[in-house]
Amino acid sequence: MNSKIAIILTTIAVISITSGCICCSIGESVNAIKLAVTNKDAKNCERMEDPIRTACFTSVAISTKNADTCDRIDEEDMIIGCYISVAAEKEDPNICEKIKIQEAHDSCVIQTATHMKNRKICAILTDQSKKEECVLRARQ
């Protein structure tokens, strides 16, 4: 299983415990998300409640490398996080253009360039200090 998916599943367990999720057990949540990811089908996520629903949509989006799945998430900051993860995983900085908040857009470009180890992507950035940070991180 993809390490990012494993991190998301661990996060679900923590959220479920701390939020007092009584809708389902942690094991049921994890199994439902695994099923959605295995089947590459976000429809399995629709019957869940947040925060599990958000984690499910994000997991499916990352595993299918489909940023459109992120649009099914309700919270804007979680949608942005989903876009950033998919852009890096798919190695497609064009996904970052879906992000309208400049700081988050720049973060998306930097993370994608870093993941790809491709400094040329940094040219997308308009802020010179962000561009320099991007080039440094993409070299590592």
TAJOJO-V241005 format. One record per run of one state. SS is the DSSP state (~ for helix, > for strand, _ for the rest). FROM is the first residue (numbers start at 1). LEN is the number of residues. If there is no record, write none. Layout:
# TAJOJO-V241005
ss-><SS,SS>
from-><FROM,FROM>
len-><LEN,LEN>
This chain:
# TAJOJO-V241005
ss-><_,~,_,~,_,~,_,~,_,~,_,~,_,~,_,~,_,~,_,~,_>
from-><1,3,20,26,40,42,46,52,65,67,73,76,91,93,99,102,117,119,125,128,140>
len-><2,17,6,14,2,4,6,13,2,6,3,15,2,6,3,15,2,6,3,12,1>
